[in-house]
Amino acid sequence: MLNVSLVTTFFLTGLPHAPALDTMLFGIFLVIYILTVLGNLLILLVIRVDSHLHTPMYYFLTNLSFIDMWFSTVTVPKMLMALVNPGGRAISFYSCVAQLYSFHFLGSTECFLYTVMS
């Protein structure tokens, strides 16, 4: 007899908190996320525009800023969706695998980049 059960959906439970805090937490995390992305985009833009910053150190800083921007983009939007919509806590198996792979890939790349920079 074979087990033919198939997992298609996961439910993200998160940390226990009062549902009344969801709106406030959404606002706080949204502001932090927007500041993170805009800060990294500003770093990329300044290094790209100023020709004096075209040195190896700023090349690595550009890569680090790019990776950091994508690293936060992998997880925060799903968390924000779960805070705004209680039905948004579900994630499909393939989305979970893609998010997990991206999170680990970008995290590992960031660690390797720190190693090269040091």
C-alpha positions as CSV (number, residue, x, y, z in Angstrom):
1,M,0.0,0.0,0.0
2,L,1.4,3.4,-1.1
3,N,1.0,6.7,0.6
4,V,-0.3,9.0,-2.2
5,S,-1.0,12.0,-0.1
6,L,0.1,15.3,-1.7
7,V,0.9,18.6,0.1
8,T,-0.3,21.5,-2.0
9,T,-0.6,24.3,0.4
10,F,1.1,25.6,3.6
11,F,-0.4,28.0,6.1
12,L,1.9,30.6,7.5
13,T,1.1,31.0,11.2
14,G,3.6,33.6,12.3
15,L,4.0,34.8,15.8
16,P,0.9,35.0,18.0
17,H,-0.3,38.6,18.4
18,A,-3.6,40.5,18.7
19,P,-5.3,40.8,15.3
20,A,-5.9,44.5,16.1
21,L,-2.2,45.1,15.7
22,D,-2.2,43.9,12.0
23,T,-2.8,47.3,10.6
24,M,-0.1,48.9,12.7
25,L,2.4,46.1,11.9
26,F,1.5,46.4,8.2
27,G,2.3,50.1,8.3
28,I,5.5,49.7,10.2
29,F,6.8,46.9,8.0
30,L,5.7,48.6,4.8
31,V,7.6,51.8,5.7
32,I,10.7,49.8,6.6
33,Y,10.5,47.8,3.3
34,I,10.0,51.0,1.2
35,L,12.9,52.7,3.0
36,T,15.1,49.6,2.4
37,V,14.3,49.4,-1.3
38,L,14.6,53.1,-1.9
39,G,17.9,53.3,0.1
40,N,19.4,50.5,-2.0
41,L,18.2,52.1,-5.2
42,L,19.7,55.4,-4.2
43,I,23.0,53.7,-3.5
44,L,22.9,52.0,-7.0
45,L,21.9,55.3,-8.6
46,V,24.6,57.4,-6.9
47,I,27.4,54.9,-7.7
48,R,26.2,54.6,-11.3
49,V,26.0,58.4,-11.9
50,D,29.2,59.5,-10.2
51,S,32.3,58.5,-12.2
52,H,34.6,58.9,-9.2
53,L,32.8,55.9,-7.6
54,H,33.7,53.5,-10.3
55,T,36.3,51.7,-8.2
56,P,36.4,48.0,-7.1
57,M,35.1,48.9,-3.6
58,Y,32.0,50.6,-5.0
59,Y,31.6,47.7,-7.5
60,F,31.2,45.3,-4.6
61,L,29.0,47.8,-2.7
62,T,26.7,48.0,-5.7
63,N,26.4,44.2,-5.8
64,L,25.8,44.1,-2.1
65,S,23.1,46.8,-2.4
66,F,21.4,44.9,-5.3
67,I,21.4,41.6,-3.4
68,D,20.1,43.3,-0.2
69,M,17.3,44.8,-2.2
70,W,16.2,41.5,-3.6
71,F,16.8,39.7,-0.3
72,S,14.2,41.8,1.4
73,T,11.9,41.6,-1.7
74,V,11.8,37.8,-1.4
75,T,10.0,37.7,2.0
76,V,8.5,41.0,3.0
77,P,5.6,41.2,0.3
78,K,4.2,37.9,1.4
79,M,4.4,38.9,5.0
80,L,2.6,42.1,4.2
81,M,-0.1,40.3,2.4
82,A,-0.6,37.9,5.3
83,L,-1.0,40.9,7.7
84,V,-3.5,42.7,5.4
85,N,-5.6,39.7,4.5
86,P,-6.1,36.8,6.9
87,G,-6.8,34.6,3.9
88,G,-3.4,35.5,2.5
89,R,-1.6,33.3,4.9
90,A,-1.7,30.3,2.6
91,I,1.1,29.7,0.2
92,S,1.3,27.0,-2.4
93,F,4.0,24.3,-2.3
94,Y,5.8,25.6,-5.4
95,S,5.7,29.2,-4.2
96,C,7.1,28.1,-0.8
97,V,9.9,26.2,-2.6
98,A,10.7,29.2,-4.8
99,Q,10.7,31.6,-1.9
100,L,12.9,29.3,0.2
101,Y,15.3,28.7,-2.7
102,S,15.6,32.5,-3.4
103,F,16.0,33.3,0.3
104,H,18.9,30.8,0.7
105,F,20.5,31.6,-2.6
106,L,20.5,35.4,-2.0
107,G,21.6,34.9,1.7
108,S,24.5,32.6,0.6
109,T,25.5,35.1,-2.2
110,E,25.5,37.9,0.4
111,C,27.8,35.9,2.7
112,F,30.2,35.1,-0.2
113,L,30.2,38.7,-1.2
114,Y,31.1,39.7,2.4
115,T,33.9,37.2,2.3
116,V,35.3,38.6,-1.0
117,M,35.0,42.1,0.4
118,S,36.9,41.4,3.5
